[in-house]
Amino acid sequence: MISSRSLAILVLILFYSQVNAQCGQNASQVGSTCYCNSGYYGTNDSNCQQCQNNTYSLQGVSNTGPQVTQFSACSYCQVGYYVTTPGTSAALPGCLQCPSSSTTINPLSQPGSISSCVCIDQHGAALSSLNNSCQCNIGYYGTPQASTTDPGRCIPCPANYTSPIGAVNSTQCTQQLDSSILTSFIQLTIISILL
């Protein structure tokens, strides 16, 4: 015999699946309204089409409605791409893929540069026009992670040791000069000059 609680859960599941079944393909319900899913666009939820050329849309009134076009909806670059040229009412944004082992955190709509991409490894150096590949940061060595499941990683140098950006093995870690020794050396040098 089915308990009243189990029956209530079954009714809710059936109601939920019936409500969601009313949305078109590549669409889902937000509140009481069906919208094209993120990454899609359409004049209504029954004709949702995927954004092209690595572009992306956000779910809601900006990607579903009678006035929506591919250009108005797909104004973002998907995660893993940065914007080289902004979208217009007649053109999609230019989206360029981030270098290997890096990504963007969110879909982007504003023009940027390679510095919009971040290395997946938290100890990777910041990307720039001078440093356009993921390398281990100062004080670390190794191979940066290419993905969240990749075993590669940047390893910290031992205490009181440092390394340049891009060090790949521990032999590139060099001992740091103790600041108190350096200060004493400078003071002795000044005293010997004055004498």
DAJO-V435363 format. One record per pair of residues at least 24 apart in sequence whose ideal C-beta (glycine too) atoms are under 10 Angstrom apart, sorted by sequence separation. I is the first residue (numbers start at 1). J is the second residue. D is the distance in whole Angstrom. If there is no record, write none. Layout:
I,J,D  I,J,D
This chain:
22,46,10  24,48,6  26,50,7  35,59,5  36,60,9  39,63,9  40,64,8  41,65,9  43,67,8  44,68,9  49,73,9  50,74,9  51,75,9  53,77,9  54,78,5  79,103,6  80,104,6  83,107,10  86,110,7  87,111,10  120,144,7  121,145,4  138,162,6  139,163,6  23,48,9  35,60,6  38,63,7  43,68,6  49,74,10  51,76,8  53,78,10  54,79,10  56,81,8  79,104,6  83,108,5  86,111,5  102,127,6  119,144,5  120,145,5  121,146,9  138,163,7  139,164,9  140,165,9  141,166,9  142,167,8  143,168,7  35,61,8  36,62,10  37,63,8  42,68,7  43,69,9  51,77,10  54,80,8  55,81,8  78,104,9  79,105,8  81,107,9  82,108,6  83,109,7  85,111,6  101,127,10  119,145,8  120,146,7  121,147,10  137,163,9  138,164,7  139,165,9  140,166,10  141,167,4  142,168,7  143,169,10  33,60,9  35,62,9  36,63,5  37,64,9  41,68,6  42,69,10  51,78,8  54,81,5  77,104,8  79,106,7  80,107,10  81,108,8  83,110,6  84,111,7  119,146,10  120,147,6  121,148,10  136,163,8  137,164,10  138,165,6  140,167,7  141,168,6  142,169,8  33,61,9  35,63,7  36,64,5  41,69,7  42,70,10  53,81,9  55,83,10  78,106,10  79,107,6  82,110,10  83,111,5  84,112,8  99,127,7  120,148,7  136,164,9  137,165,6  138,166,9  139,167,9  141,169,6  142,170,9  30,59,7  35,64,4  36,65,9  41,70,6  78,107,6  79,108,9  82,111,9  83,112,6  84,113,8  98,127,8  121,150,9  124,153,10  125,154,9  135,164,9  136,165,7  137,166,9  138,167,9  141,170,6  30,60,7  34,64,8  35,65,9  41,71,9  76,106,9  77,107,6  78,108,9  82,112,5  83,113,9  84,114,10  102,132,9  120,150,8  123,153,8  124,154,6  135,165,6  136,166,7  137,167,9  141,171,8  28,59,8  30,61,10  33,64,8  41,72,8  42,73,8  76,107,4  77,108,5  82,113,7  102,133,8  121,152,8  122,153,9  123,154,4  135,166,4  136,167,6  141,172,6  27,59,9  36,68,8  41,73,3  55,87,7  75,107,9  76,108,6  77,109,8  82,114,7  99,131,10  101,133,8  102,134,5  120,152,10  121,153,6  122,154,8  123,155,8  134,166,10  135,167,8  136,168,7  140,172,10  141,173,6  40,73,8  41,74,6  75,108,10  76,109,5  77,110,10  82,115,9  83,116,7  99,132,6  100,133,7  101,134,4  120,153,10  121,154,5  123,156,8  133,166,9  135,168,9  140,173,9  30,64,10  39,73,10  40,74,9  41,75,10  75,109,5  76,110,10  77,111,10  82,116,4  98,132,10  99,133,5  100,134,7  101,135,9  131,165,7  139,173,8  39,74,8  77,112,9  81,116,9  82,117,6  99,134,7  119,154,9  131,166,8  27,63,10  81,117,9  98,134,9  136,172,9  27,64,7  36,73,8  39,76,9  55,92,5  56,93,9  80,117,8  139,176,9  38,76,9  54,92,9  55,93,6  39,78,7  53,92,6  54,93,9  55,94,9  56,95,8  77,116,9  125,164,10  126,165,9  24,64,10  38,78,9  52,92,7  53,93,9  54,94,9  55,95,6  125,165,5  51,92,8  53,94,8  54,95,4  124,165,10  125,166,7  53,95,6  54,96,8  101,143,9  102,144,9  54,97,7  101,144,5  51,95,10  100,144,9  101,145,7  102,146,9  103,147,9  82,127,10  101,146,5  103,148,10  100,146,6  101,147,8  100,147,10  58,107,7  101,150,8  56,106,10  57,107,8  56,107,4  58,109,9  101,152,8  55,107,9  56,108,9  56,109,9  55,109,10  39,107,9  38,107,8
